[in-house]
């Protein structure tokens, strides 16, 4: 992955897992399955943004023990240093940061 070329070997696994979870949410919940992904090399590490056209509040919550779904944002929270949601007029951007 290009993170190696950026000198971010130590965050590659976490960033890959978090990105996979966010894109999976788009596939499951966004009509048309459209999104944009932005990678930003920051002084402290990496910031990744996934933007889509559906406005809704997101939060990491613990699903029922027997639930088959609902752990994605908890995974993002667990493997990244920071994450959040920015509401926009035309949807939302879910972002995370991994310190390098």
N, CA, C and O atoms as CSV, one atom per row, in Angstrom:
chain,resi,resn,atom,element,x,y,z
A,1,UNK,N,N,0.855,-1.186,0.000
A,1,UNK,CA,C,0.000,0.000,0.000
A,1,UNK,C,C,0.891,1.237,0.000
A,1,UNK,O,O,2.047,1.174,0.420
A,2,UNK,N,N,0.363,2.344,-0.464
A,2,UNK,CA,C,1.139,3.568,-0.573
A,2,UNK,C,C,1.574,4.113,0.778
A,2,UNK,O,O,2.458,4.968,0.828
A,3,UNK,N,N,0.984,3.650,1.877
A,3,UNK,CA,C,1.375,4.149,3.192
A,3,UNK,C,C,2.833,3.829,3.487
A,3,UNK,O,O,3.499,4.575,4.204
A,4,UNK,N,N,3.330,2.735,2.945
A,4,UNK,CA,C,4.724,2.375,3.124
A,4,UNK,C,C,5.622,3.428,2.495
A,4,UNK,O,O,6.641,3.808,3.071
A,5,UNK,N,N,5.244,3.895,1.322
A,5,UNK,CA,C,6.038,4.925,0.647
A,5,UNK,C,C,6.021,6.235,1.406
A,5,UNK,O,O,6.948,7.037,1.290
A,6,UNK,N,N,4.959,6.461,2.192
A,6,UNK,CA,C,4.864,7.679,2.998
A,6,UNK,C,C,5.569,7.533,4.337
A,6,UNK,O,O,5.570,8.472,5.133
A,7,UNK,N,N,6.165,6.386,4.603
A,7,UNK,CA,C,6.818,6.156,5.878
A,7,UNK,C,C,5.826,5.877,6.998
A,7,UNK,O,O,6.106,6.167,8.161
A,8,UNK,N,N,4.666,5.315,6.657
A,8,UNK,CA,C,3.622,5.062,7.646
A,8,UNK,C,C,3.374,3.568,7.837
A,8,UNK,O,O,2.235,3.138,8.019
A,9,UNK,N,N,4.436,2.792,7.796
A,9,UNK,CA,C,4.306,1.337,7.959
A,9,UNK,C,C,3.548,0.966,9.226
A,9,UNK,O,O,2.740,0.036,9.218
A,10,UNK,N,N,3.803,1.686,10.312
A,10,UNK,CA,C,3.231,1.331,11.602
A,10,UNK,C,C,1.721,1.553,11.682
A,10,UNK,O,O,1.089,1.051,12.611
A,11,UNK,N,N,1.125,2.283,10.746
A,11,UNK,CA,C,-0.324,2.508,10.793
A,11,UNK,C,C,-1.069,1.791,9.660
A,11,UNK,O,O,-2.292,1.893,9.558
A,12,UNK,N,N,-0.345,1.079,8.827
A,12,UNK,CA,C,-0.964,0.461,7.657
A,12,UNK,C,C,-2.108,-0.481,8.024
A,12,UNK,O,O,-3.193,-0.378,7.452
A,13,UNK,N,N,-1.887,-1.390,8.961
A,13,UNK,CA,C,-2.937,-2.352,9.317
A,13,UNK,C,C,-4.158,-1.668,9.907
A,13,UNK,O,O,-5.288,-1.980,9.531
A,14,UNK,N,N,-3.940,-0.736,10.831
A,14,UNK,CA,C,-5.061,-0.027,11.461
A,14,UNK,C,C,-5.838,0.802,10.446
A,14,UNK,O,O,-7.069,0.786,10.437
A,15,UNK,N,N,-5.121,1.521,9.596
A,15,UNK,CA,C,-5.784,2.362,8.600
A,15,UNK,C,C,-6.546,1.518,7.587
A,15,UNK,O,O,-7.647,1.887,7.180
A,16,UNK,N,N,-5.980,0.407,7.182
A,16,UNK,CA,C,-6.652,-0.475,6.231
A,16,UNK,C,C,-7.933,-1.038,6.824
A,16,UNK,O,O,-8.966,-1.064,6.156
A,17,UNK,N,N,-7.877,-1.486,8.063
A,17,UNK,CA,C,-9.064,-2.033,8.716
A,17,UNK,C,C,-10.139,-0.961,8.898
A,17,UNK,O,O,-11.312,-1.206,8.612
A,18,UNK,N,N,-9.749,0.221,9.371
A,18,UNK,CA,C,-10.722,1.293,9.573
A,18,UNK,C,C,-11.360,1.720,8.254
A,18,UNK,O,O,-12.573,1.924,8.192
A,19,UNK,N,N,-10.560,1.858,7.202
A,19,UNK,CA,C,-11.099,2.227,5.896
A,19,UNK,C,C,-12.060,1.162,5.386
A,19,UNK,O,O,-13.116,1.490,4.847
A,20,UNK,N,N,-11.710,-0.094,5.548
A,20,UNK,CA,C,-12.589,-1.184,5.120
A,20,UNK,C,C,-13.935,-1.112,5.824
A,20,UNK,O,O,-14.974,-1.311,5.194
A,21,UNK,N,N,-13.931,-0.831,7.110
A,21,UNK,CA,C,-15.185,-0.718,7.868
A,21,UNK,C,C,-16.033,0.453,7.366
A,21,UNK,O,O,-17.247,0.316,7.218
A,22,UNK,N,N,-15.410,1.592,7.106
A,22,UNK,CA,C,-16.179,2.757,6.647
A,22,UNK,C,C,-16.747,2.537,5.250
A,22,UNK,O,O,-17.888,2.915,4.983
A,23,UNK,N,N,-15.976,1.938,4.365
A,23,UNK,CA,C,-16.487,1.668,3.017
A,23,UNK,C,C,-17.579,0.599,3.075
A,23,UNK,O,O,-18.546,0.670,2.317
A,24,UNK,N,N,-17.443,-0.374,3.948
A,24,UNK,CA,C,-18.500,-1.378,4.116
A,24,UNK,C,C,-19.798,-0.719,4.560
A,24,UNK,O,O,-20.877,-1.126,4.129
A,25,UNK,N,N,-19.707,0.293,5.416
A,25,UNK,CA,C,-20.908,1.025,5.822
A,25,UNK,C,C,-21.556,1.733,4.635
A,25,UNK,O,O,-22.782,1.785,4.536
A,26,UNK,N,N,-20.745,2.270,3.745
A,26,UNK,CA,C,-21.282,2.903,2.543
A,26,UNK,C,C,-22.013,1.867,1.699
A,26,UNK,O,O,-23.128,2.110,1.236
A,27,UNK,N,N,-21.389,0.722,1.503
A,27,UNK,CA,C,-22.000,-0.332,0.689
A,27,UNK,C,C,-23.337,-0.766,1.285
A,27,UNK,O,O,-24.293,-1.010,0.550
A,28,UNK,N,N,-23.407,-0.863,2.599
A,28,UNK,CA,C,-24.632,-1.325,3.259
A,28,UNK,C,C,-25.727,-0.266,3.364
A,28,UNK,O,O,-26.911,-0.590,3.279
A,29,UNK,N,N,-25.337,1.007,3.549
A,29,UNK,CA,C,-26.315,2.009,3.960
A,29,UNK,C,C,-26.523,3.190,3.011
A,29,UNK,O,O,-27.449,3.974,3.215
A,30,UNK,N,N,-25.701,3.337,1.996
A,30,UNK,CA,C,-25.804,4.502,1.107
A,30,UNK,C,C,-26.409,4.072,-0.223
A,30,UNK,O,O,-25.853,3.218,-0.913
A,31,UNK,N,N,-27.551,4.664,-0.585
A,31,UNK,CA,C,-28.142,4.345,-1.895
A,31,UNK,C,C,-27.133,4.644,-3.013
A,31,UNK,O,O,-26.501,5.701,-3.027
A,32,UNK,N,N,-26.998,3.727,-3.919
A,32,UNK,CA,C,-26.043,3.898,-5.018
A,32,UNK,C,C,-24.623,3.550,-4.650
A,32,UNK,O,O,-23.765,3.455,-5.528
A,33,UNK,N,N,-24.352,3.355,-3.363
A,33,UNK,CA,C,-23.030,2.941,-2.878
A,33,UNK,C,C,-21.913,3.854,-3.334
A,33,UNK,O,O,-20.814,3.395,-3.645
A,34,UNK,N,N,-22.191,5.150,-3.373
A,34,UNK,CA,C,-21.193,6.124,-3.833
A,34,UNK,C,C,-20.581,6.846,-2.645
A,34,UNK,O,O,-21.267,7.211,-1.690
A,35,UNK,N,N,-19.267,7.044,-2.731
A,35,UNK,CA,C,-18.562,7.820,-1.712
A,35,UNK,C,C,-17.273,8.346,-2.329
A,35,UNK,O,O,-16.877,7.947,-3.424
A,36,UNK,N,N,-16.638,9.239,-1.609
A,36,UNK,CA,C,-15.296,9.664,-1.991
A,36,UNK,C,C,-14.383,9.414,-0.801
A,36,UNK,O,O,-14.794,9.525,0.354
A,37,UNK,N,N,-13.141,9.077,-1.105
A,37,UNK,CA,C,-12.153,8.790,-0.069
A,37,UNK,C,C,-10.979,9.737,-0.269
A,37,UNK,O,O,-10.485,9.907,-1.384
A,38,UNK,N,N,-10.545,10.346,0.819
A,38,UNK,CA,C,-9.429,11.277,0.780
A,38,UNK,C,C,-8.391,10.834,1.795
A,38,UNK,O,O,-8.715,10.627,2.964
A,39,UNK,N,N,-7.136,10.685,1.357
A,39,UNK,CA,C,-6.020,10.354,2.238
A,39,UNK,C,C,-5.182,11.615,2.407
A,39,UNK,O,O,-4.814,12.253,1.421
A,40,UNK,N,N,-4.882,11.974,3.641
A,40,UNK,CA,C,-4.079,13.157,3.917
A,40,UNK,C,C,-2.891,12.776,4.795
A,40,UNK,O,O,-3.061,12.228,5.884
A,41,UNK,N,N,-1.692,13.071,4.312
A,41,UNK,CA,C,-0.494,12.862,5.131
A,41,UNK,C,C,-0.377,14.080,6.025
A,41,UNK,O,O,-0.183,15.191,5.531
A,42,UNK,N,N,-0.490,13.895,7.318
A,42,UNK,CA,C,-0.430,14.971,8.300
A,42,UNK,C,C,0.898,14.897,9.057
A,42,UNK,O,O,1.551,13.854,9.049
A,43,UNK,N,N,1.306,15.990,9.709
A,43,UNK,CA,C,2.565,15.943,10.470
A,43,UNK,C,C,2.592,14.831,11.524
A,43,UNK,O,O,3.647,14.258,11.796
A,44,UNK,N,N,1.448,14.534,12.108
A,44,UNK,CA,C,1.394,13.511,13.149
A,44,UNK,C,C,1.155,12.105,12.605
A,44,UNK,O,O,1.310,11.136,13.347
A,45,UNK,N,N,0.786,11.965,11.341
A,45,UNK,CA,C,0.504,10.644,10.776
A,45,UNK,C,C,-0.393,10.713,9.565
A,45,UNK,O,O,-0.053,11.343,8.563
A,46,UNK,N,N,-1.546,10.061,9.655
A,46,UNK,CA,C,-2.446,9.921,8.517
A,46,UNK,C,C,-3.869,10.289,8.915
A,46,UNK,O,O,-4.330,9.949,10.004
A,47,UNK,N,N,-4.552,10.982,8.027
A,47,UNK,CA,C,-5.983,11.252,8.181
A,47,UNK,C,C,-6.673,10.713,6.930
A,47,UNK,O,O,-6.221,10.953,5.811
A,48,UNK,N,N,-7.769,9.984,7.129
A,48,UNK,CA,C,-8.548,9.440,6.028
A,48,UNK,C,C,-9.984,9.928,6.195
A,48,UNK,O,O,-10.535,9.882,7.295
A,49,UNK,N,N,-10.586,10.392,5.109
A,49,UNK,CA,C,-11.964,10.870,5.120
A,49,UNK,C,C,-12.783,10.088,4.097
A,49,UNK,O,O,-12.352,9.893,2.961
A,50,UNK,N,N,-13.965,9.644,4.512
A,50,UNK,CA,C,-14.902,8.965,3.618
A,50,UNK,C,C,-16.182,9.787,3.628
A,50,UNK,O,O,-16.854,9.888,4.654
A,51,UNK,N,N,-16.519,10.376,2.482
A,51,UNK,CA,C,-17.690,11.250,2.376
A,51,UNK,C,C,-18.761,10.577,1.531
A,51,UNK,O,O,-18.468,9.945,0.517
A,52,UNK,N,N,-20.012,10.723,1.969
A,52,UNK,CA,C,-21.129,10.199,1.193
A,52,UNK,C,C,-22.285,11.182,1.245
A,52,UNK,O,O,-22.213,12.196,1.939
A,53,UNK,N,N,-23.345,10.887,0.518
A,53,UNK,CA,C,-24.466,11.794,0.387
A,53,UNK,C,C,-25.623,11.530,1.323
A,53,UNK,O,O,-26.732,11.996,1.063
A,54,UNK,N,N,-25.404,10.795,2.413
A,54,UNK,CA,C,-26.481,10.488,3.352
A,54,UNK,C,C,-26.172,11.161,4.680
A,54,UNK,O,O,-25.148,10.883,5.305
A,55,UNK,N,N,-27.060,12.042,5.103
A,55,UNK,CA,C,-26.893,12.706,6.392
A,55,UNK,C,C,-27.531,11.854,7.479
A,55,UNK,O,O,-28.707,11.500,7.397
A,56,UNK,N,N,-26.756,11.535,8.480
A,56,UNK,CA,C,-27.289,10.828,9.642
A,56,UNK,C,C,-26.257,10.870,10.751
A,56,UNK,O,O,-25.058,10.996,10.503
A,57,UNK,N,N,-26.734,10.766,11.954
A,57,UNK,CA,C,-25.830,10.743,13.097
A,57,UNK,C,C,-25.261,9.342,13.269
A,57,UNK,O,O,-25.995,8.354,13.230
A,58,UNK,N,N,-23.977,9.267,13.455
A,58,UNK,CA,C,-23.301,7.991,13.684
A,58,UNK,C,C,-22.657,8.006,15.056
A,58,UNK,O,O,-22.222,9.055,15.530
A,59,UNK,N,N,-22.595,6.873,15.683
A,59,UNK,CA,C,-21.858,6.753,16.931
A,59,UNK,C,C,-21.468,5.301,17.136
A,59,UNK,O,O,-22.154,4.379,16.694
A,60,UNK,N,N,-20.360,5.126,17.812
A,60,UNK,CA,C,-19.911,3.771,18.125
A,60,UNK,C,C,-20.689,3.294,19.343
A,60,UNK,O,O,-20.699,3.955,20.381
A,61,UNK,N,N,-21.330,2.161,19.211
A,61,UNK,CA,C,-22.065,1.612,20.339
A,61,UNK,C,C,-21.801,0.119,20.405
A,61,UNK,O,O,-21.454,-0.516,19.409
A,62,UNK,N,N,-21.971,-0.417,21.579
A,62,UNK,CA,C,-21.769,-1.855,21.753
A,62,UNK,C,C,-23.038,-2.578,21.327
A,62,UNK,O,O,-24.103,-2.354,21.903
A,63,UNK,N,N,-22.933,-3.444,20.322
A,63,UNK,CA,C,-24.107,-4.210,19.897
A,63,UNK,C,C,-24.409,-5.331,20.896
A,63,UNK,O,O,-23.595,-5.646,21.764
A,64,UNK,N,N,-25.554,-5.902,20.758
A,64,UNK,CA,C,-25.889,-7.076,21.562
A,64,UNK,C,C,-24.851,-8.162,21.288
A,64,UNK,O,O,-24.314,-8.249,20.184
A,65,UNK,N,N,-24.578,-8.973,22.277
A,65,UNK,CA,C,-23.545,-10.010,22.148
A,65,UNK,C,C,-23.819,-10.965,20.995
A,65,UNK,O,O,-22.882,-11.483,20.387
A,66,UNK,N,N,-25.091,-11.205,20.686
A,66,UNK,CA,C,-25.428,-12.153,19.620
A,66,UNK,C,C,-25.669,-11.483,18.272
A,66,UNK,O,O,-25.977,-12.164,17.294
A,67,UNK,N,N,-25.535,-10.167,18.205
A,67,UNK,CA,C,-25.778,-9.439,16.954
A,67,UNK,C,C,-24.727,-9.815,15.909
A,67,UNK,O,O,-23.550,-9.984,16.229
A,68,UNK,N,N,-25.164,-9.941,14.671
A,68,UNK,CA,C,-24.248,-10.276,13.585
A,68,UNK,C,C,-23.624,-9.039,12.959
A,68,UNK,O,O,-22.641,-9.149,12.226
A,69,UNK,N,N,-24.174,-7.874,13.234
A,69,UNK,CA,C,-23.680,-6.619,12.650
A,69,UNK,C,C,-23.621,-5.556,13.732
A,69,UNK,O,O,-24.062,-5.770,14.862
A,70,UNK,N,N,-23.066,-4.402,13.367
A,70,UNK,CA,C,-23.099,-3.261,14.268
A,70,UNK,C,C,-21.809,-2.977,15.024
A,70,UNK,O,O,-21.800,-2.177,15.959
A,71,UNK,N,N,-20.728,-3.623,14.629
A,71,UNK,CA,C,-19.463,-3.410,15.323
A,71,UNK,C,C,-18.476,-2.533,14.548
A,71,UNK,O,O,-17.392,-2.238,15.050
A,72,UNK,N,N,-18.831,-2.122,13.357
A,72,UNK,CA,C,-17.894,-1.410,12.491
A,72,UNK,C,C,-17.309,-0.152,13.084
A,72,UNK,O,O,-16.091,0.025,13.065
A,73,UNK,N,N,-18.144,0.731,13.612
A,73,UNK,CA,C,-17.618,1.975,14.173
A,73,UNK,C,C,-16.866,1.732,15.473
A,73,UNK,O,O,-15.944,2.479,15.802
A,74,UNK,N,N,-17.241,0.710,16.207
A,74,UNK,CA,C,-16.475,0.349,17.405
A,74,UNK,C,C,-15.082,-0.129,17.006
A,74,UNK,O,O,-14.105,0.142,17.705
A,75,UNK,N,N,-14.991,-0.841,15.884
A,75,UNK,CA,C,-13.684,-1.264,15.364
A,75,UNK,C,C,-12.872,-0.037,14.973
A,75,UNK,O,O,-11.697,0.064,15.324
A,76,UNK,N,N,-13.487,0.897,14.248
A,76,UNK,CA,C,-12.791,2.131,13.855
A,76,UNK,C,C,-12.269,2.842,15.102
A,76,UNK,O,O,-11.116,3.269,15.141
A,77,UNK,N,N,-13.104,2.963,16.099
A,77,UNK,CA,C,-12.701,3.623,17.343
A,77,UNK,C,C,-11.540,2.878,18.009
A,77,UNK,O,O,-10.636,3.498,18.570
A,78,UNK,N,N,-11.574,1.570,17.943
A,78,UNK,CA,C,-10.553,0.776,18.612
A,78,UNK,C,C,-9.197,0.767,17.945
A,78,UNK,O,O,-8.182,0.614,18.624
A,79,UNK,N,N,-9.150,0.928,16.629
A,79,UNK,CA,C,-7.867,0.801,15.920
A,79,UNK,C,C,-7.273,2.132,15.482
A,79,UNK,O,O,-6.167,2.163,14.941
A,80,UNK,N,N,-7.988,3.233,15.708
A,80,UNK,CA,C,-7.473,4.546,15.316
A,80,UNK,C,C,-7.226,5.398,16.558
A,80,UNK,O,O,-7.666,5.061,17.657
A,81,UNK,N,N,-6.523,6.496,16.363
A,81,UNK,CA,C,-6.263,7.399,17.486
A,81,UNK,C,C,-7.398,8.396,17.691
A,81,UNK,O,O,-7.652,8.827,18.815
A,82,UNK,N,N,-8.070,8.757,16.621
A,82,UNK,CA,C,-9.206,9.676,16.674
A,82,UNK,C,C,-10.123,9.379,15.507
A,82,UNK,O,O,-9.672,8.920,14.458
A,83,UNK,N,N,-11.417,9.638,15.684
A,83,UNK,CA,C,-12.351,9.530,14.569
A,83,UNK,C,C,-13.526,10.437,14.866
A,83,UNK,O,O,-13.742,10.840,16.009
A,84,UNK,N,N,-14.280,10.753,13.837
A,84,UNK,CA,C,-15.448,11.600,14.037
A,84,UNK,C,C,-16.285,11.686,12.775
A,84,UNK,O,O,-15.981,11.082,11.746
A,85,UNK,N,N,-17.352,12.465,12.897
A,85,UNK,CA,C,-18.283,12.665,11.795
A,85,UNK,C,C,-18.510,14.160,11.640
A,85,UNK,O,O,-18.734,14.865,12.623
A,86,UNK,N,N,-18.452,14.636,10.419
A,86,UNK,CA,C,-18.764,16.031,10.106
A,86,UNK,C,C,-19.991,16.038,9.212
A,86,UNK,O,O,-19.960,15.522,8.095
A,87,UNK,N,N,-21.065,16.623,9.708
A,87,UNK,CA,C,-22.283,16.749,8.912
A,87,UNK,C,C,-22.086,17.850,7.872
A,87,UNK,O,O,-21.462,18.874,8.149
A,88,UNK,N,N,-22.624,17.629,6.682
A,88,UNK,CA,C,-22.592,18.625,5.605
A,88,UNK,C,C,-24.011,18.800,5.076
A,88,UNK,O,O,-24.892,17.994,5.377
A,89,UNK,N,N,-24.228,19.823,4.309
A,89,UNK,CA,C,-25.551,20.026,3.695
A,89,UNK,C,C,-25.926,18.842,2.812
A,89,UNK,O,O,-27.091,18.448,2.748
A,90,UNK,N,N,-24.949,18.288,2.144
A,90,UNK,CA,C,-25.214,17.230,1.168
A,90,UNK,C,C,-24.809,15.841,1.663
A,90,UNK,O,O,-24.613,14.935,0.852
A,91,UNK,N,N,-24.681,15.659,2.966
A,91,UNK,CA,C,-24.313,14.346,3.488
A,91,UNK,C,C,-23.438,14.453,4.705
A,91,UNK,O,O,-23.657,15.295,5.576
A,92,UNK,N,N,-22.429,13.581,4.759
A,92,UNK,CA,C,-21.528,13.570,5.906
A,92,UNK,C,C,-20.142,13.093,5.472
A,92,UNK,O,O,-19.974,12.475,4.421
A,93,UNK,N,N,-19.181,13.395,6.298
A,93,UNK,CA,C,-17.827,12.876,6.150
A,93,UNK,C,C,-17.449,12.189,7.446
A,93,UNK,O,O,-17.488,12.801,8.514
A,94,UNK,N,N,-17.087,10.931,7.358
A,94,UNK,CA,C,-16.584,10.198,8.507
A,94,UNK,C,C,-15.069,10.145,8.329
A,94,UNK,O,O,-14.576,9.765,7.267
A,95,UNK,N,N,-14.343,10.520,9.357
A,95,UNK,CA,C,-12.894,10.607,9.256
A,95,UNK,C,C,-12.242,9.851,10.409
A,95,UNK,O,O,-12.859,9.619,11.449
A,96,UNK,N,N,-10.982,9.471,10.203
A,96,UNK,CA,C,-10.174,8.934,11.292
A,96,UNK,C,C,-8.731,9.349,11.100
A,96,UNK,O,O,-8.305,9.688,9.996
A,97,UNK,N,N,-7.993,9.316,12.187
A,97,UNK,CA,C,-6.570,9.646,12.165
A,97,UNK,C,C,-5.791,8.553,12.879
A,97,UNK,O,O,-6.212,8.032,13.912
A,98,UNK,N,N,-4.649,8.223,12.301
A,98,UNK,CA,C,-3.725,7.267,12.899
A,98,UNK,C,C,-2.379,7.979,13.038
A,98,UNK,O,O,-1.809,8.438,12.048
A,99,UNK,N,N,-1.882,8.068,14.260
A,99,UNK,CA,C,-0.601,8.708,14.493
A,99,UNK,C,C,0.529,7.798,14.052
A,99,UNK,O,O,0.528,6.599,14.330
A,100,UNK,N,N,1.491,8.388,13.361
A,100,UNK,CA,C,2.582,7.604,12.818
A,100,UNK,C,C,3.841,7.666,13.619
A,100,UNK,O,O,4.836,7.039,13.254
